[in-house]
Amino acid sequence: MSLDIVILAAGQGTRMRSALPKVLHPIAGQSMLAHVLNTARRLKPSSIQVVIGHGAELVREQLAAEDVNFVVQSEQLGTGHAVAQAVPHLTAENTLVLYGDVPLIEAATLESLLKQLSADSMALLTVNLDNPAGYGRIVRNAAGLVQAIVEHKDASPEQLHICEGNTGILAAPRQQLTDWLGRLSNSNAQGEYYLTDIIAMAVTDGLTVATETAVDAMEVQGANDRLQLSELERHYQLRAARRLMAQGITLLDPARFDLRGDVTVGRDVLIDINVILQGRVDIADHVSIGPNCVIKDSILRTGAVIKANSHLDGADVGENADCGPFARLRPGTVLSARAHVGNFVELKNTHLGEDAKAGHLTYLGDSEIGARTNIGAGTITCNYDGVNKSKTIMGTDVFIGSNSSLVAPVNLGDGATTGAGSTITTDVPADALAVGRARQRNLNNWPRPKKR
């Protein structure tokens, strides 16, 4: 079955009270429209048509892709009018309509919906709600067959008691859909061309309106204001937490965990509260992550320990290595097996060798550091001269005394030592001691200044 997907994303979102187009508001670090696009791609459609209007250029700029065609709806005259704008670009046998502000829709739900579709039937996704206020009502006949959808504002008192609501998501054969869209009228309370009016047309033309019911009401919930956006965010996070726990992760509090990207996890992983995972994160077996950590685009290998309040971005933490608390690993940082990075240590584009240590209060940038090297507190690599960045290289078993400044480019051989408080500007041979500090002078009987 060939399929085109039309995503409606032209609305302004007045109730958001924002200059940002509604569909660009984020859920889990990605725009709502990006979530819908990702789900659409899983269905492997012939084309994806995104109907844009308010903030069209910004939407296009943020989400342009080879597999996405943007169609502009210059006037927002209703959902039926919006879908009609995409009709000239549809070539597949069938068309599926989605919404850019309904970000939690699952591919599995849509696959079940599409199974209801045939040459003699269209498919409609519905939802049963205790309080369907605002939803169009599904009107069925005595035999239980769908006859029409009545919008909430146009519903009679009896129809308002119907608890089966319209999600707006539907699929239909392209040729019939095109015909129905051309017959729509705007004679209703809103003066708009309702896509939902095609249901009655389908019945009149002898097609069956087959329905699939969404099991999770939040899956088909749209976001019209900031409150609904926050509710979707939390539901997304709880859903992600459940999936991860099913894979063997222990989340000490699933309500205080945020996934804002993609993560792969091993077994027996422990994640404490208020951890945020962003981008692409790979977590191996027996990893432990302490509270209040932010981990972005990083690899945590078997047995790695990330202690409280640490921030990792583009880092590779080796087997049984540990960092934190309050450590910052910036892009290009690699910790080899059993390496240790302590509190208030920042690394950038630095490789820390096996069993090497940087215990506290240290900055290491653009550095290659050998196995078992020990970096004393207060050490910094002076890697930037205002124009160029240069490299610091340390061999194995190097000992850097506290409060040392290593002015790159500089190379310290295996077993080299620097005295505390030294500024090192030239290479240090293997097994040598380098002391680069001013000679101390003591002034006896020196009178302290007195307050005037």
N, C-alpha and C positions, 0 to 999 in steps of 0.2 A: 504494500500500500504506500503510494507516494503521498507526501504530506508537506504542505506549507504551514508555517506558524506565523500568525499575526499577533504582535504584542502591542497593546494600546498604552501609550506613554505620553499623551499630549496634555494631560491635565495640569493646571497650575498649582493645585493644592492650597487654596486660600486659607484653610484652617491651620495649615502649618505655620502661617505667619513668617514666611521666609522668602528671601530672594532666590533661594535654591529651588529648582524644579522639584516637584514632589518625588518623582521616581529616583532622584539622585540622593535622597536622604538615606543614610547608611543603616544597615543591619549587620552586626558582626563584622564591621570594618569594610563592607562592600555595599555599594548602592543597591537599593531594592531592585532596580532594573537589572543590575549585574547578576543577582541571584536568579531572576527569572530567565535571563539569557543562558546561564549555566545549565539550568534545568532543561530548557528547550533543546540545547545541544545534545543532551543525553538521548533524545528521541530520534536523532539523526535525520532531521527534516531536509527536504530539498532546498528550502530557503527559509530565512527568518526575516520577516518584515516588521520593522518597529515604527509605529506611527507616532510622530513627535509634533509638538506645537509650542507650548510655553517653554522658553529656555532651550529651544531646539538646537542652537549651535553649541551650547554647553553640553547637552546630552550627547550630541554627535561627537564632540571633541573627547569626551571622557570614555565613550564606549565604542568608538569606531573599530570595526574588525572586518576581515575579509568576508566572513560569513553572515554579515548583518547589512541589510539594506534599509536605509531610513526614508520614510515617507512623511512629508509635512502635511499636517492638517491645519491650514491657516485659520479656519474658524472652528471653534469647538461647538458643534451642533449635535452632540450626542454620540453614543457608542456605535450606533448603526452607521452614522455618517463617517466615523473614524475608520471602521473596517472597510467601508466603501472606497476610501482613499488608497487602500492597498490592493484592491481588486485588479488593477491593470498589471500588477507585478506577480500575480498568482498563476502558476502553471501546473501545479501538482493536482492529483485526482481529488484530494481532500484538503480541508483547511481547519486548523485548530486556532481558537482565539484565546489568548492569555492576557493578563493585565500586569503592567509594570509596577504597580503598587501592591501586588499580592505575592510577596517574596518567598513564602514558606511552602508553596505548592511543590509536591513531591513528584518525581518522574514516575514512580510506581503507580501513583493515583492516576496520572494522565495516561499511562499505558493501559490501565484497566478501562478508563473512559473510551479510549480509541478502539478497544475490542467491541464496543457497542455499535460502532460505525459500519454502515454498509451502503450499497447503492439505494436501498429502500428505507434507510433510517438515518437520522442524525443523533448525536449523542450530547447529553446535557449533564453537567455536574451539579448536583444539589447538595444541600446540607440541612440537617434537622437541628433546630435551635429551640431552646426553651423560650427565648425572647428574640423573635426574628424582626424586631423593629428596624426599619430602614431597608430590609431585604425585599426584593420582588418575591411574590408568592407563587408557588407551583400549583396551578389549578388542574385537577384530574377529574375524569368522569367517574361514573359509578363502577366501571370496570377497572379503575385505577390507572387508566392511560392518560398521559399528559395532554392537555388541551391548549393551554396558554400559560403565559407568565403575566401577572398583573403587578405593576410597580406599586410600592407602598403608598405613594401619594395618590394613586388612582384606584386603590383597592376599596371595595365596599366593606362595611362593618363585618359581614360574614367572612369575607376573604382575609381580613386582618387576623382572624383566629387560626389561619393555616400556619403550621409551624415548619413546613418544608420550604426552605428559602432557595433562591437562585444565586449561585456563585458568580454567574456571568461567564464562566468558562464553558465553552461548547465546541463541538466539531461537527462539520457538515460537508457533504459533497460540494465541490467547488462550483459546479454549474448551477445547482439549485440555490446555493448561497448567493451567488451573483444575481440571480433572478429575484430572490426575496429582497435583497438590499435595494434593488431598483424600484420596488413596490412600497417601500416604507413611507409612512406619513408622520408628520410632527403634530398631529391633532391630539395633544395630551396636555396635562397640567404644566409640564416643563417646556413645551414647545420644542421638543428635541426628537430626533430620529432614534428610537430605541432599538437596539439590537434584539432585545427580548421579543419584539413583535414578530420576529421570523418564526417563533415557535407555533403560533396559531396558523401562519401561512403553511408551514410544513404539514400540519394536521389537515388543513384544507386540501393540500395537494396529494394527500394519501400516504405521506411518509410517517413512519413510527418515530416518536420522540423517545429514544431509549435513555434511561438515566443511570448514573453511577452516583452513589452517595459518599461524600467525603467522611471518613471515620473521625478525623480530627478537625474540629471546627476552626481551630487556629490556622490550619493549613491553607484555608481559603479566605482568611481574614485580610482585608485591606487596611492600609494606614492612611487615615485622613487628617490626623492631628498628632501632636507630639506624644500624647498619652497612649494612643494606639500603637505608635512607633515603639515606645518603650515596652509595651506588652508583647509585641512581636519579638523584640530583642531578647527578652527574658525567656520566652517560649523557645526560641531558636537555641539559646544556650542550654536550657534544660534538656532539650532533645539531643544536642551534641554531647552533653554530659552522660546521658543514658547510653548512647552508642559507645562512648569510650569505656564506660564501666563494664559494658558487655564484652569488651575486648581485653579486660584484665587490669584496667587502671583503677587504683583507689583514689577517689576524690574525697577529701575529708569533709567538704561541704559543697555538693553540686550546685547549690544556689549562689556560691561565691567563686565561680570559675567562668572564664570567658575564652572562647575560641574565635579568633578572627582570621581564619585562613584554613589551611589543611594540615592535618597532623597524622603521622603514622606512629603507632605505639607498640611496644613489646609487652611482655608479661611482668606482673609484680612491680608496676610503676606506682609511685606514691606522689600525689600532688596536693599540697597544702592549700589554704584559702587564698583568694584574691590573686591567683595566677592568671596571667594573660598570655595566650599563645597566638602569635601573629605570623602571617605569611606561611611559609613552608617549614614545618618543624618535624624532625625525625627523632623519636625517642626510643631507645633500645631497652632491653630488659633491665630490671632492678635499678632504674634511675629514680632518684629522689629529688623533688623540687620543693623548696621551702616557701613560706608565705610571701606574698607581695612581690613576686618576681614577674618580669616581663621578658619573654623569650621570642625572638623574631628571626625567621629564616636561619635556623641553627640546627646542628646535629648534636645530640647527646648520646654518647656511646655507652655500652654496658657498664652499669655500676656508677655512672657519673652522679655527683652530688652537687646540686645548686642550692646554696643556702639563702636565707631570707634577704629580700630587698635587692636582689641582683638583677642587672639588666644586660641581656645578651642580644646582639644584633649581628647576624652573619658570622657566628662563631662555630667552631668544631671542638667539642669537649670530649677528650679521649677516655678510654676505659679507666674507671676508678679514679679519674681526676676529680678535683673539687674546686669550687670557687665561691667566694662570698664569706660572710654576709656583706652586703653593700659593695659588690664587685661590678665592674662594667667591662664587658668584652665587646669591642667594636668590630666592624667588618674586617675579615682577613685574619682574625685571631684563631690560632690552633693550639689547644692544650694536648700534649701527648699523654700517654698513659701515666697515671698517678701524679701528674703535675698538680701543683697547688697554687691558687691565687686567693689571697686573703681579703680582709676588709679594706675598703677604700683604695682598691687597686684598679687601674684602668689600663687595658691593653688594646692596641690598634695595629692591625697588620703585623702581628707578632706571633712567632712560633716558639712556644715554651716546651723544651725537651722533656723526656721522661724523667720523672722524679725531681724536676726543677721546682723552685719555690720562689714566689714573690709574696711575702707574708702580709704586708700592710703599707698603706700610704705611698703608693708608687705609680709612676706612669712609664709604660714601655711602649714605644711606637716604632714601627718599621724595624723590627729586631728579629734576629735569629739567635736563640739562646739554647745552649747545649744541655745535655743530660746532667742532672744532679747539681746544676748551678744554683746558687743561693743569692737572692737579691735582697739587700738590706732595706729597712724602712726609709722612706723619704727619697729613694733613688728616682731619678728621671733620665730618660734619653732625650737629649736635645736634638731632635731629628729634623727641625724645620728652621731654615735661615731667613724666612720671609718670602722666599721665591721657590726654592727647591727642597725636597725631602731626601734625606740621606739615611743610610742604614747603619745600625749597630750590630756587630756580630760578636757573640761570646762563645767560647768553646765549652768543653765539658768541665765540670768540677770547678767552675769559676766562683769566686766569692766576692761579692760587691758590698763594701762597707756602707753603713747607713749614711744617708744624706749625700750620696755621690751624684754628680752630674756628668753624664757621658755624652760628650759633644761629637755627634756623628759628622762625617763617617769615621768610625773607629772600630778596631778589631782587637779583642782580648783573647789571647791564646789559652789553651787548656791549662787549668790549674792556676790561672792568674788571680791576683787579689788586688783590690783597691782599698786604700785606707779610708776610714770614715771621714766625711766632709770633703772629699777630693773632687776636683774638677778635672776630668780626664779628656785631653785634647789630642793625644797621639796614641798610636797602637801600644799595647802592653804585651810583651813576649810571654810565652808559656812559663808558668811557675814563677813569674816575677811579681813583686809587690810594687804597686804604683801609688805614690802619695803626691797629690797635687793640691796643696793648700798653703796659705800664708803661714809664716813662722809666728808662733805665739810670743807676745811680749807682755811682761807683768810690770806695771808701774806701781812701785811700793809707796804707801802713805798718800795715795791719790785722794784729794779732797772732793767729795761729792758736791754737786751743785745744791745751793740752798734757796728756798723760796724767798723772793724779795718782799 
